[in-house]
Amino acid sequence: MNEQEKDSLYLLQRIDCNCNNCGFMLRDLETFKQWYDWHRERELEDFEKRKAKAIADAHDIEDEPNRKAMLHKANKMRFYFEKAKLINYGHCTKFDKPVTFLPNTCQIETQHCFVHRRDYVDPAIQ
């Protein structure tokens, strides 16, 4: 990423005011991991059911070449977990409260309190 792209990203993050980029936010990785595991397990169960159905449907095809092709396709199905829509968790040190957010989305409700982490100066360090 070149310098111009970095500057553009920084400006977009300052407009979005997402907690993900705020200097006051401390991540709650334990809660995130708990829900990550829960959602991944649900999606994996759903995938396994879809794959099993695809295999069963392929076995029901009477035409041998089509059955083989569909079985091959069903057996090649791979599980991909979509993490982009997972809620992230943290703690706002400015308001001393838990926060939840989706990274890379505009948060209108944080326009008044957001300070980009690049601009944030920790009072404990001063």
BALUM-210124 format. One record per atom (N, C-alpha, C, O): residue in three letters; y, z, x. Coordinates in steps of 0.02 Angstrom, whole numbers, padded with zeros to 5 digits, always signed. Each point is the difference from the previous one (the first is absolute). Example, Ala and Ser with C-alpha at 12.3 -4.5 7.8 and 13.67 -1.06 7.14 Angstrom:
2
ALA-00284+00390+00660/ALA+00059+00000-00045/ALA+00060+00000+00045/ALA-00001+00033+00052/SER+00054-00069-00070/SER+00059+00003+00042/SER+00055+00037-00039/SER+00055+00008+00025/
***
This chain:
126
MET-00058+00000+00043/MET+00058+00000-00043/MET+00062+00000+00046/MET+00007+00043+00043/ASN+00036-00091-00055/ASN+00060-00003+00043/ASN+00054+00048-00026/ASN-00007+00031-00052/GLU+00060-00026+00091/GLU+00054+00049-00015/GLU+00033-00014-00067/GLU+00017+00047-00037/GLN-00006-00110+00021/GLN+00032-00018-00064/GLN-00045+00020-00059/GLN+00025+00026-00051/GLU-00090-00037+00057/GLU-00046+00020-00052/GLU-00002+00076-00008/GLU-00002+00025-00057/LYS+00004+00011+00112/LYS+00002+00073-00002/LYS+00062+00025-00035/LYS-00003+00046-00041/ASP+00060-00077+00056/ASP+00063+00020-00033/ASP-00002-00015-00074/ASP+00024+00040-00040/SER-00052-00097+00021/SER-00005-00019-00071/SER-00045+00050-00037/SER+00016+00020-00055/LEU-00072-00002+00086/LEU-00046+00049-00030/LEU+00034+00067-00009/LEU-00006+00032-00052/TYR+00042-00010+00103/TYR+00037+00063-00002/TYR+00050-00001-00058/TYR+00005+00049-00038/LEU+00033-00103+00031/LEU+00049-00005-00055/LEU-00034+00001-00068/LEU+00025+00032-00047/LEU-00080-00067+00041/LEU-00037+00000-00064/LEU-00026+00070-00016/LEU+00004+00022-00057/GLN-00029+00014+00107/GLN-00023+00068-00011/GLN+00057+00046-00020/GLN-00010+00045-00041/ARG+00069-00056+00067/ARG+00058+00041-00020/ARG+00021-00015-00071/ARG+00026+00044-00034/ILE-00036-00106+00012/ILE+00015-00018-00070/ILE-00053+00029-00047/ILE+00017+00028-00053/ASP-00080-00034+00072/ASP-00055+00024-00042/ASP-00001+00076-00008/ASP-00021+00025-00052/CYS+00042+00011+00103/CYS+00001+00074-00002/CYS-00068+00029-00017/CYS-00005+00048-00039/ASN-00048-00076+00067/ASN-00067+00023-00014/ASN-00015+00062+00043/ASN+00017+00002+00059/CYS-00047+00048-00089/CYS-00017+00062+00035/CYS-00041-00014+00063/CYS+00003+00038+00048/ASN-00040-00093-00048/ASN-00040-00018+00058/ASN+00042-00007+00064/ASN-00025+00012+00055/ASN+00088-00030-00062/ASN+00044-00011+00057/ASN+00053+00053+00007/ASN+00047-00008+00039/CYS-00053+00062-00076/CYS+00052+00052+00000/CYS-00014+00053+00053/CYS-00058+00020+00010/GLY+00109+00001+00024/GLY-00006+00050+00051/GLY-00018+00069-00026/GLY-00026+00041+00037/PHE+00039-00027-00101/PHE-00015+00065-00029/PHE-00073+00007-00022/PHE-00022+00054-00018/MET-00015-00110+00018/MET-00068+00001-00027/MET-00052+00017+00053/MET-00001-00030+00054/LEU-00041+00079-00071/LEU-00058+00017+00041/LEU-00062-00023-00039/LEU-00007+00016-00059/ARG-00036-00053+00091/ARG-00059-00027-00034/ARG-00052+00054-00015/ARG-00010+00046+00039/ASP-00022-00053-00096/ASP-00056+00043-00019/ASP-00063-00042+00005/ASP-00024-00028-00049/LEU-00003+00023+00110/LEU-00058-00042+00012/LEU-00064+00027-00031/LEU-00045-00039-00016/GLU+00042+00104+00008/GLU-00060+00029-00031/GLU-00007-00022-00073/GLU-00054-00020-00021/THR+00108+00024-00017/THR-00001-00022-00070/THR-00012-00075-00004/THR-00039-00024-00041/PHE+00073-00014+00085/PHE-00010-00073+00001/PHE-00073-00016+00012/PHE-00029-00042-00034/LYS-00002+00074+00083/LYS-00070-00013+00017/LYS-00046+00017-00058/LYS-00048-00037-00014/GLN+00062+00092-00021/GLN-00041+00019-00057/GLN+00001-00055-00053/GLN-00053-00020-00025/TRP+00113-00004+00008/TRP+00005-00052-00051/TRP-00023-00068+00026/TRP-00026-00040-00039/TYR+00036+00026+00102/TYR-00025-00061+00031/TYR-00076-00004-00009/TYR-00027-00050-00022/ASP-00007+00104+00040/ASP-00073+00003-00006/ASP-00022-00008-00072/ASP-00049-00035-00015/TRP+00084+00068-00031/TRP-00018-00004-00071/TRP+00007-00071-00026/TRP-00046-00026-00032/HIS+00103-00007+00046/HIS+00011-00069-00024/HIS-00049-00049+00033/HIS-00025-00046-00032/ARG+00012+00057+00096/ARG-00046-00045+00036/ARG-00070+00005-00031/ARG-00033-00051-00009/GLU+00012+00111-00005/GLU-00067+00010-00031/GLU-00004-00034-00068/GLU-00050-00033-00015/ARG+00103+00040-00027/ARG+00000-00033-00065/ARG-00003-00076+00008/ARG-00038-00034-00035/GLU+00078+00007+00080/GLU+00001-00073+00010/GLU-00067-00025+00028/GLU-00023-00054-00019/LEU-00007+00093+00062/LEU-00065-00019+00028/LEU-00053-00001-00054/LEU-00042-00045-00002/GLU+00042+00095-00042/GLU-00047+00002-00056/GLU+00009-00061-00045/GLU-00049-00032-00020/ASP+00112+00015+00005/ASP+00015-00058-00041/ASP-00024-00064+00034/ASP-00029-00044-00033/PHE+00041+00038+00098/PHE-00022-00059+00037/PHE-00076-00006-00002/PHE-00026-00054-00012/GLU-00009+00109+00024/GLU-00073-00002+00000/GLU-00027-00023-00068/GLU-00050-00036-00003/LYS+00082+00058-00051/LYS-00021-00022-00067/LYS+00011-00074-00009/LYS-00042-00035-00028/ARG+00101+00010+00050/ARG+00015-00072-00006/ARG-00049-00042+00042/ARG-00022-00053-00022/LYS+00006+00077+00081/LYS-00047-00036+00043/LYS-00070-00001-00031/LYS-00033-00052+00000/ALA+00011+00109-00025/ALA-00066+00004-00032/ALA-00003-00047-00061/ALA-00051-00033-00011/LYS+00104+00030-00027/LYS+00003-00044-00058/LYS-00002-00073+00022/LYS-00035-00041-00031/ALA+00071+00024+00084/ALA+00000-00068+00025/ALA-00070-00021+00023/ALA-00021-00056-00012/ILE-00014+00102+00044/ILE-00069-00014+00023/ILE-00046-00008-00060/ILE-00041-00046-00002/ALA+00047+00090-00047/ALA-00042-00004-00060/ALA+00014-00064-00038/ALA-00046-00033-00024/ASP+00110+00015+00017/ASP+00017-00062-00034/ASP-00028-00061+00036/ASP-00022-00048-00031/ALA+00023+00051+00098/ALA-00026-00056+00039/ALA-00075-00008-00011/ALA-00026-00056-00004/HIS-00010+00112-00002/HIS-00073-00003-00012/HIS-00016-00031-00068/HIS-00054-00027-00010/ASP+00101+00031-00037/ASP-00011-00027-00067/ASP+00010-00076-00002/ASP-00017-00031-00051/ILE+00043+00001+00102/ILE+00012-00073+00001/ILE-00066-00035+00010/ILE-00038+00016+00047/GLU+00023-00065-00090/GLU-00065-00034+00003/GLU-00001-00055+00053/GLU-00052-00013+00030/ASP+00108-00020-00018/ASP+00003-00054+00049/ASP-00004+00030+00070/ASP+00044+00037+00022/GLU-00098-00054+00015/GLU-00014+00030+00066/GLU+00058-00007+00050/GLU+00019+00050+00030/PRO+00009-00110-00020/PRO+00055-00006+00049/PRO+00062+00042-00019/PRO+00032+00031+00042/ASN-00017-00030-00107/ASN+00058+00040-00023/ASN-00014+00075+00008/ASN+00044+00038+00019/ARG-00107-00017-00034/ARG-00018+00070+00007/ARG+00007+00022+00073/ARG+00028+00053+00014/LYS-00054-00094+00033/LYS+00005+00016+00071/LYS+00073+00004+00022/LYS+00019+00045+00038/ALA+00021-00092-00061/ALA+00071-00001+00019/ALA+00036+00062-00026/ALA+00039+00031+00036/MET-00053-00012-00099/MET+00033+00058-00029/MET-00025+00065+00032/MET+00039+00046+00010/LEU-00103-00043+00007/LEU-00027+00059+00035/LEU+00032+00007+00069/LEU+00018+00054+00021/HIS-00012-00111+00013/HIS+00032+00001+00066/HIS+00072+00025-00006/HIS+00022+00042+00040/LYS+00014-00068-00089/LYS+00069+00021-00011/LYS+00004+00074-00017/LYS+00043+00036+00027/ALA-00086-00012-00071/ALA+00000+00071-00020/ALA-00017+00045+00058/ALA+00030+00054+00008/ASN-00077-00074+00033/ASN-00020+00041+00057/ASN+00053+00001+00055/ASN+00000+00045+00042/LYS+00044-00094-00041/LYS+00053-00001+00050/LYS+00062+00040-00021/LYS+00047+00007+00039/MET-00047+00019-00100/MET+00057+00039-00024/MET+00010+00061+00046/MET-00048+00035+00017/ARG+00110-00024+00004/ARG+00017+00056+00044/ARG+00052+00044-00033/ARG+00043-00024-00037/PHE-00047+00088+00050/PHE+00047+00048-00028/PHE+00063+00003+00043/PHE-00004+00009+00061/TYR+00061-00016-00094/TYR+00065+00009+00033/TYR+00040+00049-00041/TYR+00014-00010-00059/PHE+00005+00064+00091/PHE+00039+00052-00034/PHE+00074-00015+00005/PHE+00027-00008+00055/GLU+00006+00003-00112/GLU+00072-00015-00003/GLU+00039+00065+00004/GLU+00002+00038-00048/LYS+00029-00025+00105/LYS+00035+00063+00012/LYS+00075-00005-00017/LYS+00033+00052-00006/ALA-00008-00111-00003/ALA+00072-00010-00008/ALA+00029+00036-00061/ALA+00058+00019+00000/LYS-00097-00010-00051/LYS+00026+00031-00062/LYS-00013+00075-00005/LYS+00012+00030-00052/LEU-00037-00001+00106/LEU-00013+00072-00001/LEU+00065+00040+00004/LEU+00047-00019+00035/ILE-00045+00072-00071/ILE+00058+00045+00002/ILE-00002+00039+00065/ILE-00053+00023+00022/ASN+00111-00016+00009/ASN+00005+00041+00061/ASN+00030+00067-00019/ASN+00036+00006-00050/TYR-00051+00045+00089/TYR+00021+00069-00015/TYR+00037+00029+00059/TYR-00014-00016+00058/GLY+00062+00059-00073/GLY+00037+00032+00053/GLY+00038+00061-00026/GLY-00009+00022-00057/HIS+00051+00004+00101/HIS+00042+00057-00017/HIS+00071-00015+00022/HIS+00012-00017+00058/CYS+00036+00022-00105/CYS+00070-00012+00015/CYS+00030+00064+00029/CYS+00003+00051-00035/THR+00018-00054+00098/THR+00029+00060+00031/THR+00071+00012-00023/THR+00026+00056+00007/LYS+00007-00107-00034/LYS+00069+00009-00024/LYS+00000+00042-00064/LYS+00041+00045-00008/PHE-00088-00060-00038/PHE-00003+00036-00064/PHE-00059+00048-00004/PHE-00010+00032-00052/ASP-00028-00026+00106/ASP-00057+00044+00003/ASP-00046-00008-00061/ASP-00013+00047-00037/LYS-00010-00110+00028/LYS-00045-00013-00056/LYS-00048-00057+00018/LYS+00014-00041+00044/PRO-00071+00040-00079/PRO-00048-00055+00013/PRO+00027-00065-00028/PRO+00035-00001-00050/VAL-00053-00054+00083/VAL+00021-00067-00023/VAL-00060-00047+00001/VAL-00046+00008+00039/THR+00049-00056-00084/THR-00049-00054-00001/THR+00039-00065-00001/THR+00055-00004-00027/PHE-00084-00048+00058/PHE+00036-00064+00003/PHE-00049-00056+00018/PHE-00053+00012+00027/LEU+00074-00073-00043/LEU-00035-00060+00021/LEU+00042-00031+00056/LEU+00057-00019-00012/PRO-00084+00013+00072/PRO+00039-00030+00054/PRO+00023-00071-00017/PRO-00032-00036-00038/ASN+00088+00017+00068/ASN+00027-00067-00006/ASN+00020-00019-00071/ASN-00004-00058-00020/THR+00026+00108-00019/THR+00028-00013-00065/THR+00068+00033-00004/THR+00012+00051+00032/CYS+00032-00081-00070/CYS+00068+00028-00007/CYS-00003+00062-00045/CYS-00030-00001-00053/GLN+00061+00055+00076/GLN+00002+00062-00038/GLN+00073+00015-00019/GLN+00038+00027+00041/ILE-00020-00045-00100/ILE+00068+00011-00024/ILE+00017+00074-00002/ILE+00057+00019+00014/GLU-00105+00023-00030/GLU+00012+00072-00008/GLU+00014+00036+00066/GLU+00021+00058-00002/THR-00031-00090+00059/THR+00013+00033+00064/THR+00061-00028+00036/THR+00010+00014+00059/GLN+00030-00054-00094/GLN+00060-00030+00031/GLN+00049+00053+00024/GLN+00035-00011+00049/HIS-00033+00068-00081/HIS+00049+00052+00016/HIS-00021+00044+00059/HIS+00043+00032+00032/CYS-00107-00029-00017/CYS-00022+00048+00050/CYS-00033-00032+00061/CYS-00013+00035+00049/PHE+00000-00099-00050/PHE-00037-00034+00053/PHE+00040-00004+00065/PHE+00059-00018+00000/VAL-00093+00035+00055/VAL+00027-00011+00067/VAL-00056-00033+00039/VAL-00054+00029+00008/HIS+00066-00089+00017/HIS-00052-00036+00036/HIS-00024+00041+00060/HIS+00041+00032+00034/ARG-00105-00033-00022/ARG-00028+00041+00054/ARG+00030-00018+00068/ARG+00001+00042+00045/ARG+00022-00104-00037/ARG+00032-00021+00062/ARG+00068+00033+00009/ARG+00024+00010+00056/ASP+00009+00007-00112/ASP+00066+00031+00001/ASP-00002+00076-00006/ASP+00050+00034+00009/TYR-00109-00007-00024/TYR-00008+00071-00014/TYR+00004+00041+00064/TYR-00030-00018+00051/VAL+00068+00072-00053/VAL+00004+00047+00056/VAL-00028+00067-00026/VAL+00028+00030-00046/ASP-00082-00008+00075/ASP-00032+00062-00020/ASP+00045+00059+00019/ASP+00016+00008+00059/PRO+00004+00033-00108/PRO+00044+00057+00014/PRO-00032+00051+00047/PRO+00035+00036+00035/ALA-00101-00033-00033/ALA-00034+00048+00044/ALA+00008-00020+00074/ALA-00006+00042+00044/ILE+00019-00106-00032/ILE+00006-00023+00069/ILE+00071+00009+00026/ILE+00010+00006+00060/GLN+00039-00005-00104/GLN+00071+00005+00021/GLN+00017+00066+00030/GLN+00057+00011+00019/
***
